[in-house]
Amino acid sequence: MPPGLTRGFAIGTVTSFVLGACRGVNTRPAAPVAAVASAVSVLVVGTWLLDVRQAIVDASEIGAAIGLVFFLKSQLCGRWPACVGAVLLTGSASAFAVYTAKAVLPPGSAPGRTPAGVLLAVVTGIAVATLAARLLTRPGGPLRPSTASLHPRESLGLPLRPVLTATCAASAAGLGGAFVGAATQGLQHGLHVGIVFALVLGPAIGLPTGLIAWLNQPGRLPSASALRTYQHDRALAWLCFAGVTTTATATQIALDGLVQSLIDRLGDSSFTAQPVHGLLFGMTIGIVVAAYNTAWPNYVLCITWFAVRRLLPWRFMRFLGLLHACEILRQEGPLYSFRAVELQNYLAATYAPARGRRIPRRRDDLPESRPGTGAPTCGRTSR
């Protein structure tokens, strides 16, 4: 990606995904893990592709920023004064982390990354991401599965407002990159980035995003099963990703016939717009759009977290279907409930707050039912 749409855009993309996919979730406990994981990832990839000194500086910047985004998510979703304070605090911490990392490196070997430039890039990236999240969704509200449907509904209205809102949100990312590029690389470079990523790719991405948001409104739809809801939500998530990516790539390919003459007049040769730029720009925003409109990305994160810790099976929906087939669970529309009253009472007592009881981790920890009660009897087979 061209200068202005690199580190700040990466931090802004992660911020958008966190605000979209983690609605109603307290991400503060995961802040240290997010900071370390992002810093290590940047360090490994940067050492492999670039230089270890550049990787150290970038890892300190991105790790500090992403860790604070997880820690201050409630402030980013709250009132505007708290949101502005959280953005400035994140940018200042990233700039200080870069300054510390450069001080550790040998003199004359540190990359040319000034704290002021880091502060500008991080603040711009997180500010644009927060603005886009507030325009496209309710980052402080609960997360619900998608309700998008092609069936006619009276409550939909016209798609003009959702399309305009999505276009402004998508173009804001390009404008942020243009602002940072102009401040660091010169006015002509900033105009070049703004024309390509805000003027051209912004409306191209805003159109499918707005249409998806327009269709994704509550309607009088019949109550579907849990598996059907999951499949529908997953399909829309992939549609968001594929639709935005395809539109951005196709628009970038057609860029020569749109504004190429205007770009030539700028005389900026720092980068040449290629289809790969549209592909990368569309893929990153496509993931964010999927997080805004569906619950499936959050579901994947949760299942991965619990499956790695061996608390849930990887194929959780299939596991629920098996429990329903064995008459352990009762299915009522998209909801499941336990059939056995004794099992319900036992789980309610075990997971009740402030009881201090041990959570069962194996089947033989569950109580055996008495004969004639109709409750399933747990065998002695270990997990």
C-alpha positions as CSV (number, residue, x, y, z in Angstrom):
1,M,0.0,0.0,0.0
2,P,1.2,3.6,-0.6
3,P,2.6,5.8,2.2
4,G,-0.3,7.1,4.3
5,L,-2.2,3.8,4.1
6,T,0.2,1.5,5.9
7,R,0.5,1.3,9.6
8,G,-2.3,3.8,10.5
9,F,-4.6,2.0,8.1
10,A,-3.7,-1.4,9.6
11,I,-4.4,-0.1,13.1
12,G,-7.6,1.5,11.9
13,T,-8.7,-1.8,10.3
14,V,-8.2,-3.7,13.5
15,T,-10.0,-1.0,15.5
16,S,-13.0,-1.2,13.1
17,F,-13.1,-5.0,13.4
18,V,-12.9,-4.9,17.2
19,L,-15.7,-2.2,17.4
20,G,-17.8,-4.2,15.0
21,A,-17.3,-7.9,16.0
22,C,-17.0,-7.3,19.8
23,R,-20.3,-5.4,20.4
24,G,-21.5,-6.1,23.9
25,V,-18.3,-7.9,24.8
26,N,-15.8,-6.7,27.4
27,T,-12.5,-6.8,25.6
28,R,-10.4,-5.3,28.4
29,P,-9.2,-8.7,29.8
30,A,-7.9,-9.6,26.3
31,A,-5.9,-6.4,26.0
32,P,-2.5,-7.9,27.1
33,V,-3.0,-10.9,24.8
34,A,-3.9,-8.7,21.9
35,A,-0.9,-6.4,22.4
36,V,1.6,-9.2,22.7
37,A,0.1,-11.2,19.8
38,S,0.0,-8.3,17.4
39,A,3.5,-7.2,18.4
40,V,4.9,-10.7,17.9
41,S,3.1,-11.1,14.5
42,V,4.5,-7.8,13.2
43,L,8.0,-8.6,14.5
44,V,8.0,-12.0,12.8
45,V,6.6,-10.8,9.5
46,G,8.7,-7.6,9.5
47,T,11.9,-9.5,10.2
48,W,11.1,-11.9,7.4
49,L,10.2,-9.3,4.8
50,L,12.0,-6.1,5.8
51,D,14.6,-5.5,8.5
52,V,14.7,-6.5,12.2
53,R,15.2,-2.9,13.3
54,Q,12.2,-1.7,11.3
55,A,10.2,-4.6,12.6
56,I,11.1,-3.7,16.2
57,V,9.9,-0.2,15.8
58,D,6.7,-1.2,13.9
59,A,5.9,-3.9,16.5
60,S,6.2,-1.4,19.4
61,E,3.8,1.0,17.6
62,I,1.2,-1.5,16.5
63,G,1.3,-3.6,19.6
64,A,0.8,-0.6,21.9
65,A,-2.0,0.8,19.8
66,I,-4.0,-2.5,19.4
67,G,-3.6,-3.3,23.1
68,L,-5.0,0.0,24.1
69,V,-7.9,-0.3,21.6
70,F,-8.9,-3.5,23.4
71,F,-8.5,-1.9,26.8
72,L,-10.3,1.3,25.9
73,K,-13.1,-0.1,23.7
74,S,-15.8,1.1,26.1
75,Q,-14.5,4.6,25.9
76,L,-14.4,4.5,22.1
77,C,-18.0,3.4,22.1
78,G,-19.1,5.9,24.7
79,R,-19.5,9.7,24.8
80,W,-17.5,11.9,22.5
81,P,-15.2,13.4,25.1
82,A,-14.2,10.0,26.4
83,C,-13.8,8.8,22.8
84,V,-11.5,11.7,21.9
85,G,-9.5,11.1,25.1
86,A,-9.1,7.4,24.3
87,V,-7.9,8.2,20.7
88,L,-5.3,10.7,21.9
89,L,-4.1,8.4,24.7
90,T,-3.6,5.5,22.2
91,G,-1.7,7.7,19.8
92,S,0.5,9.1,22.5
93,A,1.3,5.7,23.9
94,S,2.2,4.4,20.5
95,A,4.5,7.4,19.9
96,F,6.2,6.8,23.3
97,A,6.6,3.1,22.5
98,V,8.3,4.0,19.2
99,Y,10.5,6.5,20.9
100,T,11.5,3.9,23.5
101,A,12.2,1.3,20.9
102,K,14.4,3.6,18.9
103,A,16.3,4.5,22.0
104,V,17.2,0.9,22.6
105,L,18.6,0.4,19.1
106,P,22.2,1.3,18.4
107,P,22.7,5.0,17.4
108,G,22.2,5.6,13.7
109,S,20.5,2.3,13.0
110,A,17.0,3.2,14.0
111,P,14.5,3.8,11.1
112,G,13.3,7.3,10.5
113,R,10.1,7.2,12.4
114,T,9.4,10.3,14.4
115,P,7.0,10.3,17.4
116,A,5.0,13.1,15.8
117,G,4.5,11.1,12.6
118,V,3.5,8.0,14.6
119,L,1.0,10.1,16.7
120,L,-0.5,11.5,13.5
121,A,-0.9,8.1,11.8
122,V,-2.3,6.3,14.9
123,V,-4.7,9.0,15.8
124,T,-6.0,9.4,12.3
125,G,-6.4,5.6,11.8
126,I,-8.3,5.1,15.1
127,A,-10.4,8.2,14.6
128,V,-11.5,7.2,11.1
129,A,-12.3,3.7,12.3
130,T,-14.3,5.0,15.3
131,L,-16.2,7.4,13.0
132,A,-17.0,4.6,10.5
133,A,-18.2,2.3,13.3
134,R,-20.5,4.9,14.7
135,L,-21.9,5.6,11.2
136,L,-22.5,2.0,10.2
137,T,-23.5,0.3,13.4
138,R,-24.1,0.8,17.2
139,P,-20.7,-0.2,18.6
140,G,-22.1,0.0,22.2
141,G,-25.1,-2.2,21.4
142,P,-25.6,-5.9,21.5
143,L,-24.5,-8.2,18.7
144,R,-27.2,-10.0,16.8
145,P,-27.3,-12.4,13.8
146,S,-28.1,-10.9,10.4
147,T,-31.7,-10.5,9.1
148,A,-30.8,-9.7,5.5
149,S,-33.4,-11.1,3.1
150,L,-34.5,-10.5,-0.5
151,H,-38.1,-10.8,0.4
152,P,-40.0,-7.5,0.1
153,R,-40.6,-5.7,3.4
154,E,-42.5,-2.5,4.0
155,S,-40.0,-1.2,6.6
156,L,-37.0,-1.1,4.3
157,G,-37.7,2.2,2.5
158,L,-35.2,3.6,0.0
159,P,-31.5,2.5,0.1
160,L,-30.2,6.1,-0.5
161,R,-29.4,6.9,3.1
162,P,-27.6,3.6,3.9
163,V,-25.6,3.9,0.7
164,L,-24.6,7.5,1.4
165,T,-23.6,6.6,5.0
166,A,-21.5,3.6,3.8
167,T,-19.9,5.7,1.1
168,C,-18.9,8.4,3.6
169,A,-17.4,5.7,5.9
170,A,-15.5,4.0,3.2
171,S,-14.2,7.3,1.7
172,A,-13.1,8.4,5.2
173,A,-10.4,5.7,5.2
174,G,-9.0,7.0,1.9
175,L,-9.2,10.6,3.2
176,G,-7.3,9.7,6.3
177,G,-4.6,8.1,4.3
178,A,-4.5,11.2,2.0
179,F,-4.1,13.5,5.1
180,V,-1.3,11.4,6.6
181,G,0.3,11.0,3.1
182,A,0.2,14.8,2.5
183,A,1.7,15.6,5.9
184,T,4.6,13.1,5.5
185,Q,5.2,12.8,1.7
186,G,3.9,16.1,0.3
187,L,0.7,17.5,-1.1
188,Q,0.8,15.8,-4.5
189,H,1.2,12.4,-2.9
190,G,-1.7,13.1,-0.6
191,L,-3.9,14.1,-3.5
192,H,-2.9,11.0,-5.4
193,V,-3.9,8.8,-2.4
194,G,-7.2,10.7,-1.9
195,I,-8.2,10.4,-5.6
196,V,-7.6,6.7,-5.8
197,F,-8.8,5.5,-2.3
198,A,-11.4,8.1,-1.4
199,L,-12.8,9.5,-4.7
200,V,-12.8,6.2,-6.7
201,L,-12.7,3.2,-4.3
202,G,-14.8,4.9,-1.6
203,P,-18.1,5.0,-3.6
204,A,-17.3,1.6,-5.1
205,I,-17.1,0.1,-1.7
206,G,-20.0,2.2,-0.2
207,L,-22.5,0.9,-2.8
208,P,-22.5,-2.9,-1.8
209,T,-21.9,-2.0,1.9
210,G,-25.0,0.3,1.9
211,L,-27.2,-2.2,0.1
212,I,-26.2,-4.9,2.6
213,A,-27.0,-2.6,5.5
214,W,-30.3,-1.6,3.9
215,L,-31.3,-5.3,3.5
216,N,-30.1,-6.2,7.0
217,Q,-33.1,-4.7,8.9
218,P,-35.5,-6.5,11.2
219,G,-38.6,-7.7,9.4
220,R,-41.5,-10.1,9.9
221,L,-39.6,-13.2,9.1
222,P,-40.5,-16.7,10.4
223,S,-38.5,-18.0,13.3
224,A,-35.7,-20.1,12.0
225,S,-33.8,-22.9,13.7
226,A,-30.4,-22.3,15.3
227,L,-28.6,-24.1,12.4
228,R,-30.5,-22.2,9.8
229,T,-29.7,-18.9,11.5
230,Y,-26.1,-19.8,11.7
231,Q,-25.9,-20.8,8.1
232,H,-27.7,-17.6,7.0
233,D,-25.4,-15.4,9.0
234,R,-22.3,-17.2,7.7
235,A,-23.4,-16.8,4.1
236,L,-24.0,-13.1,4.5
237,A,-20.6,-12.7,6.1
238,W,-18.9,-14.3,3.1
239,L,-21.1,-12.2,0.8
240,C,-19.9,-9.0,2.5
241,F,-16.3,-10.0,2.1
242,A,-16.6,-11.2,-1.5
243,G,-18.8,-8.4,-2.6
244,V,-16.7,-5.6,-1.3
245,T,-13.4,-7.2,-2.4
246,T,-14.7,-7.9,-5.9
247,T,-16.2,-4.4,-6.3
248,A,-13.0,-2.7,-5.1
249,T,-10.8,-4.8,-7.4
250,A,-12.9,-4.3,-10.4
251,T,-13.1,-0.5,-9.8
252,Q,-9.3,-0.4,-9.5
253,I,-8.9,-2.2,-12.8
254,A,-11.2,0.4,-14.5
255,L,-9.3,3.3,-12.9
256,D,-7.3,4.0,-16.1
257,G,-10.5,5.0,-17.9
258,L,-11.9,7.1,-15.0
259,V,-9.4,9.5,-13.5
260,Q,-6.0,8.5,-14.9
261,S,-5.6,11.8,-16.7
262,L,-6.2,13.7,-13.5
263,I,-3.6,11.6,-11.7
264,D,-1.1,12.2,-14.5
265,R,-1.4,15.9,-14.0
266,L,-0.3,15.6,-10.4
267,G,3.1,14.4,-11.4
268,D,3.4,12.1,-8.4
269,S,5.4,9.0,-9.1
270,S,5.6,7.6,-5.5
271,F,3.2,4.8,-6.4
272,T,1.2,3.5,-9.3
273,A,-2.4,2.3,-8.6
274,Q,-2.6,-1.4,-9.4
275,P,-5.4,-4.0,-9.1
276,V,-3.6,-5.4,-6.0
277,H,-4.2,-2.1,-4.2
278,G,-8.0,-2.5,-4.8
279,L,-7.8,-6.1,-3.7
280,L,-6.0,-5.3,-0.4
281,F,-8.2,-2.3,0.3
282,G,-11.4,-4.2,-0.5
283,M,-10.4,-7.3,1.5
284,T,-9.6,-5.3,4.7
285,I,-12.8,-3.3,4.5
286,G,-14.8,-6.4,3.5
287,I,-13.8,-8.1,6.7
288,V,-14.9,-5.0,8.6
289,V,-18.2,-4.8,6.8
290,A,-18.8,-8.5,7.6
291,A,-18.1,-7.7,11.3
292,Y,-20.6,-4.8,11.2
293,N,-23.5,-6.7,9.6
294,T,-23.2,-10.3,10.9
295,A,-22.4,-12.1,14.1
296,W,-20.4,-14.9,12.5
297,P,-16.9,-13.4,12.9
298,N,-17.5,-13.0,16.6
299,Y,-18.8,-16.6,16.7
300,V,-15.6,-17.8,15.0
301,L,-13.4,-16.0,17.5
302,C,-15.4,-17.3,20.5
303,I,-15.4,-20.9,19.2
304,T,-11.7,-20.8,18.5
305,W,-11.0,-19.4,22.0
306,F,-13.0,-22.1,23.8
307,A,-12.0,-24.9,21.5
308,V,-8.3,-24.2,22.0
309,R,-8.8,-24.3,25.7
310,R,-10.8,-27.6,25.3
311,L,-14.0,-26.2,26.7
312,L,-16.1,-26.6,23.5
313,P,-15.8,-28.8,20.4
314,W,-14.7,-27.2,17.1
315,R,-17.9,-28.2,15.3
316,F,-20.2,-26.7,17.9
317,M,-23.4,-26.5,15.8
318,R,-23.1,-30.2,15.0
319,F,-22.5,-30.9,18.7
320,L,-25.8,-29.1,19.5
321,G,-27.6,-31.0,16.8
322,L,-26.3,-34.3,18.3
323,L,-27.5,-33.3,21.8
324,H,-30.9,-32.5,20.4
325,A,-31.0,-35.8,18.6
326,C,-30.2,-37.6,21.8
327,E,-33.0,-35.7,23.5
328,I,-30.6,-34.0,26.0
329,L,-31.6,-30.5,24.6
330,R,-35.0,-29.2,23.6
331,Q,-35.0,-26.9,20.5
332,E,-37.5,-24.0,20.5
333,G,-36.9,-22.0,17.3
334,P,-33.3,-20.6,17.4
335,L,-32.9,-21.5,21.2
336,Y,-31.9,-24.6,23.0
337,S,-32.8,-25.6,26.5
338,F,-32.1,-28.6,28.7
339,R,-34.8,-31.2,28.9
340,A,-33.9,-32.7,32.2
341,V,-35.0,-30.7,35.2
342,E,-32.3,-32.1,37.5
343,L,-29.6,-31.1,35.0
344,Q,-31.0,-27.6,34.7
345,N,-31.0,-27.2,38.5
346,Y,-27.4,-28.6,38.8
347,L,-26.0,-26.3,36.1
348,A,-27.9,-23.3,37.6
349,A,-26.3,-24.1,41.0
350,T,-22.9,-24.7,39.6
351,Y,-22.7,-21.6,37.5
352,A,-24.5,-19.3,40.0
353,P,-22.4,-16.2,40.9
354,A,-20.6,-16.1,44.2
355,R,-21.1,-19.7,45.0
356,G,-17.4,-20.6,44.8
357,R,-18.1,-24.1,43.4
358,R,-15.9,-25.9,41.0
359,I,-17.1,-26.0,37.4
360,P,-17.3,-29.6,36.1
361,R,-14.7,-30.3,33.4
362,R,-15.5,-34.1,32.8
363,R,-18.6,-36.1,32.4
364,D,-18.0,-38.1,35.6
365,D,-18.2,-34.8,37.5
366,L,-22.0,-34.6,36.7
367,P,-24.5,-36.3,39.1
368,E,-26.1,-39.5,38.0
369,S,-29.9,-39.3,37.8
370,R,-32.2,-41.4,39.8
371,P,-34.1,-44.2,38.1
372,G,-37.5,-43.1,36.8
373,T,-36.8,-39.4,36.7
374,G,-36.3,-39.4,32.9
375,A,-33.0,-37.5,33.2
376,P,-30.1,-38.9,31.3
377,T,-27.6,-40.9,33.3
378,C,-24.0,-39.9,32.7
379,G,-21.5,-42.7,32.4
380,R,-18.0,-43.0,33.7
381,T,-16.4,-42.4,30.3
382,S,-13.9,-39.5,30.6
383,R,-13.7,-36.7,28.2
